[in-house]
Amino acid sequence: MDDRTLSEQITELVAEEQRLQEKPEHSPERLREVEVTLDRLWDLLRQRRSREQYGLDPDQAVERDGDTVEKYLQ
């Protein structure tokens, strides 16, 4: 997946996240799914950009599972 595709998916999920947050009857499960997916995609995009910055192949970046990215320290 290239950076453009990742960015487009992130944009779509951010819009969905905002819609879910605005609905009082939103599905907490779906909101959590969207949040975790966003974290995973942001992580992958950061990996790709870092690899490219240091002259490495961005296509070798690996999408990490939700448990891994959710446990990062902020």
Distance bins in CASP14 RR format, pairs under 12 A and 6 or more apart:
PFRMAT RR
TARGET T0000
AUTHOR 0000-0000-0000
RMODE 2
METHOD distances of the structure
MODEL  1
1 7 0 0 0 0 0 1 0 0 0 0 0
1 8 0 0 0 0 1 0 0 0 0 0 0
1 9 0 0 0 0 1 0 0 0 0 0 0
1 10 0 0 0 0 0 1 0 0 0 0 0
1 40 0 0 0 0 0 1 0 0 0 0 0
1 41 0 0 0 0 1 0 0 0 0 0 0
1 44 1 0 0 1 0 0 0 0 0 0 0
1 45 0 0 0 0 1 0 0 0 0 0 0
1 47 0 0 0 0 0 1 0 0 0 0 0
1 48 0 0 0 0 1 0 0 0 0 0 0
1 58 0 0 0 0 1 0 0 0 0 0 0
1 59 0 0 0 0 1 0 0 0 0 0 0
1 61 0 0 0 0 1 0 0 0 0 0 0
1 62 0 0 0 0 0 1 0 0 0 0 0
1 63 0 0 0 0 1 0 0 0 0 0 0
2 8 0 0 0 0 1 0 0 0 0 0 0
2 9 0 0 0 0 0 1 0 0 0 0 0
2 44 0 0 0 0 0 1 0 0 0 0 0
2 45 0 0 0 0 0 1 0 0 0 0 0
2 48 0 0 0 0 1 0 0 0 0 0 0
2 49 0 0 0 0 0 1 0 0 0 0 0
2 52 0 0 0 0 0 1 0 0 0 0 0
2 58 0 0 0 0 1 0 0 0 0 0 0
2 59 0 0 0 0 1 0 0 0 0 0 0
2 61 0 0 0 0 0 1 0 0 0 0 0
3 9 0 0 0 0 0 1 0 0 0 0 0
3 10 0 0 0 0 0 1 0 0 0 0 0
3 41 0 0 0 0 0 1 0 0 0 0 0
3 42 0 0 0 0 0 1 0 0 0 0 0
3 44 0 0 0 0 1 0 0 0 0 0 0
3 45 1 0 0 1 0 0 0 0 0 0 0
3 46 0 0 0 0 0 1 0 0 0 0 0
3 47 0 0 0 0 0 1 0 0 0 0 0
3 48 1 0 1 0 0 0 0 0 0 0 0
3 49 1 0 0 1 0 0 0 0 0 0 0
3 50 0 0 0 0 0 1 0 0 0 0 0
3 51 0 0 0 0 0 1 0 0 0 0 0
3 52 0 0 0 0 1 0 0 0 0 0 0
3 58 1 0 0 1 0 0 0 0 0 0 0
3 59 0 0 0 0 0 1 0 0 0 0 0
3 61 0 0 0 0 0 1 0 0 0 0 0
4 10 0 0 0 0 0 1 0 0 0 0 0
4 11 0 0 0 0 0 1 0 0 0 0 0
4 45 0 0 0 0 0 1 0 0 0 0 0
4 48 0 0 0 0 0 1 0 0 0 0 0
4 58 0 0 0 0 0 1 0 0 0 0 0
5 11 0 0 0 0 0 1 0 0 0 0 0
5 12 0 0 0 0 0 1 0 0 0 0 0
5 41 0 0 0 0 1 0 0 0 0 0 0
5 44 0 0 0 0 0 1 0 0 0 0 0
5 45 0 0 0 0 1 0 0 0 0 0 0
5 48 0 0 0 0 0 1 0 0 0 0 0
6 12 0 0 0 0 0 1 0 0 0 0 0
6 13 0 0 0 0 0 1 0 0 0 0 0
6 37 0 0 0 0 0 1 0 0 0 0 0
6 38 0 0 0 0 0 1 0 0 0 0 0
6 40 0 0 0 0 0 1 0 0 0 0 0
6 41 1 0 1 0 0 0 0 0 0 0 0
6 42 0 0 0 0 1 0 0 0 0 0 0
6 43 0 0 0 0 0 1 0 0 0 0 0
6 44 1 0 0 1 0 0 0 0 0 0 0
6 45 1 0 1 0 0 0 0 0 0 0 0
6 46 0 0 0 0 0 1 0 0 0 0 0
6 47 0 0 0 0 0 1 0 0 0 0 0
6 48 1 0 0 1 0 0 0 0 0 0 0
6 49 0 0 0 0 1 0 0 0 0 0 0
6 58 0 0 0 0 0 1 0 0 0 0 0
6 59 0 0 0 0 0 1 0 0 0 0 0
6 61 0 0 0 0 1 0 0 0 0 0 0
6 63 0 0 0 0 1 0 0 0 0 0 0
7 13 0 0 0 0 0 1 0 0 0 0 0
7 14 0 0 0 0 0 1 0 0 0 0 0
7 38 0 0 0 0 0 1 0 0 0 0 0
7 41 0 0 0 0 1 0 0 0 0 0 0
7 42 0 0 0 0 0 1 0 0 0 0 0
7 44 0 0 0 0 0 1 0 0 0 0 0
7 45 1 0 0 1 0 0 0 0 0 0 0
7 48 0 0 0 0 0 1 0 0 0 0 0
7 49 0 0 0 0 0 1 0 0 0 0 0
8 14 0 0 0 0 0 1 0 0 0 0 0
8 15 0 0 0 0 0 1 0 0 0 0 0
8 41 0 0 0 0 0 1 0 0 0 0 0
8 45 0 0 0 0 0 1 0 0 0 0 0
9 15 0 0 0 0 0 1 0 0 0 0 0
9 16 0 0 0 0 0 1 0 0 0 0 0
9 34 0 0 0 0 0 1 0 0 0 0 0
9 37 0 0 0 0 1 0 0 0 0 0 0
9 38 0 0 0 0 1 0 0 0 0 0 0
9 40 0 0 0 0 0 1 0 0 0 0 0
9 41 1 0 1 0 0 0 0 0 0 0 0
9 42 0 0 0 0 0 1 0 0 0 0 0
9 44 0 0 0 0 1 0 0 0 0 0 0
9 45 0 0 0 0 1 0 0 0 0 0 0
9 63 0 0 0 0 0 1 0 0 0 0 0
10 16 0 0 0 0 0 1 0 0 0 0 0
10 17 0 0 0 0 0 1 0 0 0 0 0
10 34 0 0 0 0 0 1 0 0 0 0 0
10 37 0 0 0 0 1 0 0 0 0 0 0
10 38 1 0 0 1 0 0 0 0 0 0 0
10 39 0 0 0 0 0 1 0 0 0 0 0
10 40 0 0 0 0 0 1 0 0 0 0 0
10 41 1 0 1 0 0 0 0 0 0 0 0
10 42 1 0 0 1 0 0 0 0 0 0 0
10 43 0 0 0 0 0 1 0 0 0 0 0
10 44 0 0 0 0 1 0 0 0 0 0 0
10 45 1 0 0 1 0 0 0 0 0 0 0
10 46 0 0 0 0 0 1 0 0 0 0 0
11 17 0 0 0 0 0 1 0 0 0 0 0
11 18 0 0 0 0 0 1 0 0 0 0 0
11 38 0 0 0 0 0 1 0 0 0 0 0
11 41 0 0 0 0 0 1 0 0 0 0 0
11 42 0 0 0 0 0 1 0 0 0 0 0
11 45 0 0 0 0 0 1 0 0 0 0 0
12 18 0 0 0 0 0 1 0 0 0 0 0
12 19 0 0 0 0 0 1 0 0 0 0 0
12 34 0 0 0 0 1 0 0 0 0 0 0
12 37 0 0 0 0 0 1 0 0 0 0 0
12 38 0 0 0 0 0 1 0 0 0 0 0
12 41 0 0 0 0 0 1 0 0 0 0 0
13 19 0 0 0 0 0 1 0 0 0 0 0
13 20 0 0 0 0 0 1 0 0 0 0 0
13 30 0 0 0 0 0 1 0 0 0 0 0
13 31 0 0 0 0 0 1 0 0 0 0 0
13 33 0 0 0 0 1 0 0 0 0 0 0
13 34 1 0 1 0 0 0 0 0 0 0 0
13 35 0 0 0 0 1 0 0 0 0 0 0
13 36 0 0 0 0 0 1 0 0 0 0 0
13 37 1 0 1 0 0 0 0 0 0 0 0
13 38 1 0 1 0 0 0 0 0 0 0 0
13 39 0 0 0 0 0 1 0 0 0 0 0
13 40 0 0 0 0 0 1 0 0 0 0 0
13 41 1 0 0 1 0 0 0 0 0 0 0
13 42 0 0 0 0 1 0 0 0 0 0 0
14 20 0 0 0 0 0 1 0 0 0 0 0
14 21 0 0 0 0 0 1 0 0 0 0 0
14 34 0 0 0 0 1 0 0 0 0 0 0
14 35 0 0 0 0 0 1 0 0 0 0 0
14 37 0 0 0 0 0 1 0 0 0 0 0
14 38 1 0 0 1 0 0 0 0 0 0 0
14 39 0 0 0 0 0 1 0 0 0 0 0
14 41 0 0 0 0 0 1 0 0 0 0 0
14 42 0 0 0 0 0 1 0 0 0 0 0
15 21 0 0 0 0 0 1 0 0 0 0 0
15 22 0 0 0 0 0 1 0 0 0 0 0
15 34 0 0 0 0 1 0 0 0 0 0 0
15 38 0 0 0 0 0 1 0 0 0 0 0
16 22 0 0 0 0 0 1 0 0 0 0 0
16 23 0 0 0 0 0 1 0 0 0 0 0
16 26 0 0 0 0 0 1 0 0 0 0 0
16 27 0 0 0 0 0 1 0 0 0 0 0
16 30 0 0 0 0 1 0 0 0 0 0 0
16 31 0 0 0 0 1 0 0 0 0 0 0
16 33 0 0 0 0 1 0 0 0 0 0 0
16 34 1 0 1 0 0 0 0 0 0 0 0
16 35 0 0 0 0 0 1 0 0 0 0 0
16 37 0 0 0 0 1 0 0 0 0 0 0
16 38 0 0 0 0 1 0 0 0 0 0 0
17 23 0 0 0 0 0 1 0 0 0 0 0
17 26 0 0 0 0 1 0 0 0 0 0 0
17 27 0 0 0 0 0 1 0 0 0 0 0
17 30 0 0 0 0 1 0 0 0 0 0 0
17 31 1 0 0 1 0 0 0 0 0 0 0
17 32 0 0 0 0 0 1 0 0 0 0 0
17 33 0 0 0 0 0 1 0 0 0 0 0
17 34 1 0 1 0 0 0 0 0 0 0 0
17 35 1 0 0 1 0 0 0 0 0 0 0
17 36 0 0 0 0 0 1 0 0 0 0 0
17 37 0 0 0 0 1 0 0 0 0 0 0
17 38 1 0 0 1 0 0 0 0 0 0 0
17 39 0 0 0 0 0 1 0 0 0 0 0
17 41 0 0 0 0 0 1 0 0 0 0 0
18 26 0 0 0 0 0 1 0 0 0 0 0
18 31 0 0 0 0 0 1 0 0 0 0 0
18 34 0 0 0 0 1 0 0 0 0 0 0
18 35 0 0 0 0 0 1 0 0 0 0 0
18 38 0 0 0 0 0 1 0 0 0 0 0
19 25 0 0 0 0 0 1 0 0 0 0 0
19 26 0 0 0 0 1 0 0 0 0 0 0
19 27 0 0 0 0 0 1 0 0 0 0 0
19 30 0 0 0 0 0 1 0 0 0 0 0
19 31 0 0 0 0 1 0 0 0 0 0 0
19 34 0 0 0 0 1 0 0 0 0 0 0
20 26 1 0 1 0 0 0 0 0 0 0 0
20 27 1 0 0 1 0 0 0 0 0 0 0
20 28 0 0 0 0 1 0 0 0 0 0 0
20 29 0 0 0 0 0 1 0 0 0 0 0
20 30 1 0 0 1 0 0 0 0 0 0 0
20 31 1 0 1 0 0 0 0 0 0 0 0
20 32 0 0 0 0 1 0 0 0 0 0 0
20 33 0 0 0 0 1 0 0 0 0 0 0
20 34 1 0 0 1 0 0 0 0 0 0 0
20 35 0 0 0 0 1 0 0 0 0 0 0
20 38 0 0 0 0 0 1 0 0 0 0 0
21 27 0 0 0 0 0 1 0 0 0 0 0
21 28 0 0 0 0 0 1 0 0 0 0 0
21 30 0 0 0 0 0 1 0 0 0 0 0
21 31 1 0 0 1 0 0 0 0 0 0 0
21 32 0 0 0 0 0 1 0 0 0 0 0
21 34 0 0 0 0 1 0 0 0 0 0 0
21 35 0 0 0 0 0 1 0 0 0 0 0
22 31 0 0 0 0 0 1 0 0 0 0 0
23 30 0 0 0 0 0 1 0 0 0 0 0
23 31 0 0 0 0 1 0 0 0 0 0 0
25 31 0 0 0 0 0 1 0 0 0 0 0
26 32 0 0 0 0 0 1 0 0 0 0 0
26 33 0 0 0 0 0 1 0 0 0 0 0
26 34 0 0 0 0 0 1 0 0 0 0 0
27 33 0 0 0 0 1 0 0 0 0 0 0
27 34 0 0 0 0 1 0 0 0 0 0 0
28 34 0 0 0 0 0 1 0 0 0 0 0
28 35 0 0 0 0 0 1 0 0 0 0 0
29 35 0 0 0 0 0 1 0 0 0 0 0
29 36 0 0 0 0 0 1 0 0 0 0 0
30 36 0 0 0 0 0 1 0 0 0 0 0
30 37 0 0 0 0 0 1 0 0 0 0 0
31 37 0 0 0 0 0 1 0 0 0 0 0
31 38 0 0 0 0 0 1 0 0 0 0 0
32 38 0 0 0 0 0 1 0 0 0 0 0
32 39 0 0 0 0 0 1 0 0 0 0 0
32 66 0 0 0 0 0 1 0 0 0 0 0
32 70 0 0 0 0 1 0 0 0 0 0 0
33 39 0 0 0 0 0 1 0 0 0 0 0
33 40 0 0 0 0 0 1 0 0 0 0 0
33 66 0 0 0 0 0 1 0 0 0 0 0
34 40 0 0 0 0 0 1 0 0 0 0 0
34 41 0 0 0 0 0 1 0 0 0 0 0
35 41 0 0 0 0 0 1 0 0 0 0 0
35 42 0 0 0 0 0 1 0 0 0 0 0
35 66 0 0 0 0 0 1 0 0 0 0 0
35 69 0 0 0 0 0 1 0 0 0 0 0
35 70 0 0 0 0 1 0 0 0 0 0 0
36 42 0 0 0 0 0 1 0 0 0 0 0
36 43 0 0 0 0 0 1 0 0 0 0 0
36 63 0 0 0 0 0 1 0 0 0 0 0
36 64 0 0 0 0 0 1 0 0 0 0 0
36 65 0 0 0 0 1 0 0 0 0 0 0
36 66 1 0 1 0 0 0 0 0 0 0 0
36 67 0 0 0 0 1 0 0 0 0 0 0
36 68 0 0 0 0 0 1 0 0 0 0 0
36 69 1 0 0 1 0 0 0 0 0 0 0
36 70 1 0 0 1 0 0 0 0 0 0 0
36 71 0 0 0 0 0 1 0 0 0 0 0
37 43 0 0 0 0 0 1 0 0 0 0 0
37 44 0 0 0 0 0 1 0 0 0 0 0
37 63 0 0 0 0 0 1 0 0 0 0 0
37 64 0 0 0 0 0 1 0 0 0 0 0
37 65 0 0 0 0 0 1 0 0 0 0 0
37 66 0 0 0 0 1 0 0 0 0 0 0
37 69 0 0 0 0 1 0 0 0 0 0 0
37 70 0 0 0 0 0 1 0 0 0 0 0
38 44 0 0 0 0 0 1 0 0 0 0 0
38 45 0 0 0 0 0 1 0 0 0 0 0
38 66 0 0 0 0 0 1 0 0 0 0 0
38 69 0 0 0 0 1 0 0 0 0 0 0
38 70 0 0 0 0 0 1 0 0 0 0 0
39 45 0 0 0 0 0 1 0 0 0 0 0
39 46 0 0 0 0 0 1 0 0 0 0 0
39 63 0 0 0 0 0 1 0 0 0 0 0
39 64 0 0 0 0 1 0 0 0 0 0 0
39 65 0 0 0 0 0 1 0 0 0 0 0
39 66 1 0 0 1 0 0 0 0 0 0 0
39 67 0 0 0 0 0 1 0 0 0 0 0
39 68 0 0 0 0 1 0 0 0 0 0 0
39 69 1 0 1 0 0 0 0 0 0 0 0
39 70 1 0 0 1 0 0 0 0 0 0 0
39 71 0 0 0 0 0 1 0 0 0 0 0
39 72 0 0 0 0 1 0 0 0 0 0 0
39 74 0 0 0 0 0 1 0 0 0 0 0
40 46 0 0 0 0 0 1 0 0 0 0 0
40 47 0 0 0 0 0 1 0 0 0 0 0
40 61 0 0 0 0 0 1 0 0 0 0 0
40 62 0 0 0 0 0 1 0 0 0 0 0
40 63 1 0 1 0 0 0 0 0 0 0 0
40 64 1 0 0 1 0 0 0 0 0 0 0
40 65 1 0 0 1 0 0 0 0 0 0 0
40 66 1 0 1 0 0 0 0 0 0 0 0
40 67 0 0 0 0 0 1 0 0 0 0 0
40 68 0 0 0 0 1 0 0 0 0 0 0
40 69 1 0 1 0 0 0 0 0 0 0 0
40 70 0 0 0 0 1 0 0 0 0 0 0
40 72 0 0 0 0 0 1 0 0 0 0 0
41 47 0 0 0 0 0 1 0 0 0 0 0
41 48 0 0 0 0 0 1 0 0 0 0 0
41 61 0 0 0 0 0 1 0 0 0 0 0
41 63 1 0 0 1 0 0 0 0 0 0 0
41 64 0 0 0 0 0 1 0 0 0 0 0
41 66 0 0 0 0 0 1 0 0 0 0 0
41 69 0 0 0 0 1 0 0 0 0 0 0
42 48 0 0 0 0 0 1 0 0 0 0 0
42 49 0 0 0 0 0 1 0 0 0 0 0
42 63 0 0 0 0 0 1 0 0 0 0 0
42 64 0 0 0 0 0 1 0 0 0 0 0
42 66 0 0 0 0 0 1 0 0 0 0 0
42 69 0 0 0 0 1 0 0 0 0 0 0
42 70 0 0 0 0 0 1 0 0 0 0 0
42 72 0 0 0 0 0 1 0 0 0 0 0
43 49 0 0 0 0 0 1 0 0 0 0 0
43 50 0 0 0 0 0 1 0 0 0 0 0
43 61 0 0 0 0 1 0 0 0 0 0 0
43 62 0 0 0 0 1 0 0 0 0 0 0
43 63 1 0 0 1 0 0 0 0 0 0 0
43 64 1 0 1 0 0 0 0 0 0 0 0
43 65 0 0 0 0 0 1 0 0 0 0 0
43 66 0 0 0 0 1 0 0 0 0 0 0
43 68 0 0 0 0 1 0 0 0 0 0 0
43 69 1 0 1 0 0 0 0 0 0 0 0
43 70 0 0 0 0 0 1 0 0 0 0 0
43 71 0 0 0 0 0 1 0 0 0 0 0
43 72 1 0 0 1 0 0 0 0 0 0 0
44 50 0 0 0 0 0 1 0 0 0 0 0
44 51 0 0 0 0 0 1 0 0 0 0 0
44 58 0 0 0 0 1 0 0 0 0 0 0
44 59 0 0 0 0 0 1 0 0 0 0 0
44 60 0 0 0 0 0 1 0 0 0 0 0
44 61 1 0 1 0 0 0 0 0 0 0 0
44 62 1 0 0 1 0 0 0 0 0 0 0
44 63 1 0 1 0 0 0 0 0 0 0 0
44 64 1 0 0 1 0 0 0 0 0 0 0
44 65 0 0 0 0 0 1 0 0 0 0 0
44 66 0 0 0 0 0 1 0 0 0 0 0
44 68 0 0 0 0 0 1 0 0 0 0 0
44 69 0 0 0 0 1 0 0 0 0 0 0
45 51 0 0 0 0 0 1 0 0 0 0 0
45 52 0 0 0 0 0 1 0 0 0 0 0
45 58 0 0 0 0 1 0 0 0 0 0 0
45 61 0 0 0 0 1 0 0 0 0 0 0
45 63 0 0 0 0 0 1 0 0 0 0 0
45 64 0 0 0 0 0 1 0 0 0 0 0
45 69 0 0 0 0 0 1 0 0 0 0 0
46 52 0 0 0 0 0 1 0 0 0 0 0
46 53 0 0 0 0 0 1 0 0 0 0 0
46 58 0 0 0 0 0 1 0 0 0 0 0
46 61 0 0 0 0 1 0 0 0 0 0 0
46 63 0 0 0 0 0 1 0 0 0 0 0
46 64 0 0 0 0 0 1 0 0 0 0 0
46 69 0 0 0 0 0 1 0 0 0 0 0
46 72 0 0 0 0 0 1 0 0 0 0 0
47 53 0 0 0 0 0 1 0 0 0 0 0
47 54 0 0 0 0 0 1 0 0 0 0 0
47 56 0 0 0 0 1 0 0 0 0 0 0
47 57 0 0 0 0 0 1 0 0 0 0 0
47 58 1 0 0 1 0 0 0 0 0 0 0
47 59 0 0 0 0 0 1 0 0 0 0 0
47 60 0 0 0 0 1 0 0 0 0 0 0
47 61 1 1 0 0 0 0 0 0 0 0 0
47 62 1 0 0 1 0 0 0 0 0 0 0
47 63 0 0 0 0 1 0 0 0 0 0 0
47 64 0 0 0 0 1 0 0 0 0 0 0
47 68 0 0 0 0 0 1 0 0 0 0 0
47 69 0 0 0 0 0 1 0 0 0 0 0
48 54 0 0 0 0 0 1 0 0 0 0 0
48 55 0 0 0 0 0 1 0 0 0 0 0
48 56 0 0 0 0 1 0 0 0 0 0 0
48 57 0 0 0 0 1 0 0 0 0 0 0
48 58 1 1 0 0 0 0 0 0 0 0 0
48 59 1 0 0 1 0 0 0 0 0 0 0
48 60 0 0 0 0 1 0 0 0 0 0 0
48 61 1 0 1 0 0 0 0 0 0 0 0
48 62 0 0 0 0 0 1 0 0 0 0 0
48 63 0 0 0 0 0 1 0 0 0 0 0
49 55 0 0 0 0 0 1 0 0 0 0 0
49 56 0 0 0 0 0 1 0 0 0 0 0
49 58 1 0 0 1 0 0 0 0 0 0 0
49 61 0 0 0 0 1 0 0 0 0 0 0
50 56 0 0 0 0 1 0 0 0 0 0 0
50 57 0 0 0 0 0 1 0 0 0 0 0
50 58 0 0 0 0 1 0 0 0 0 0 0
50 60 0 0 0 0 0 1 0 0 0 0 0
50 61 0 0 0 0 1 0 0 0 0 0 0
51 57 1 0 0 1 0 0 0 0 0 0 0
51 58 1 0 1 0 0 0 0 0 0 0 0
51 59 0 0 0 0 1 0 0 0 0 0 0
51 60 1 0 0 1 0 0 0 0 0 0 0
51 61 1 0 1 0 0 0 0 0 0 0 0
51 62 0 0 0 0 0 1 0 0 0 0 0
52 58 1 0 1 0 0 0 0 0 0 0 0
52 59 0 0 0 0 1 0 0 0 0 0 0
52 60 0 0 0 0 0 1 0 0 0 0 0
52 61 0 0 0 0 1 0 0 0 0 0 0
53 61 0 0 0 0 0 1 0 0 0 0 0
54 60 0 0 0 0 0 1 0 0 0 0 0
54 61 0 0 0 0 0 1 0 0 0 0 0
62 68 0 0 0 0 0 1 0 0 0 0 0
62 69 0 0 0 0 0 1 0 0 0 0 0
63 69 0 0 0 0 1 0 0 0 0 0 0
64 70 0 0 0 0 1 0 0 0 0 0 0
64 71 0 0 0 0 0 1 0 0 0 0 0
64 72 0 0 0 0 1 0 0 0 0 0 0
65 71 0 0 0 0 0 1 0 0 0 0 0
66 72 0 0 0 0 0 1 0 0 0 0 0
END
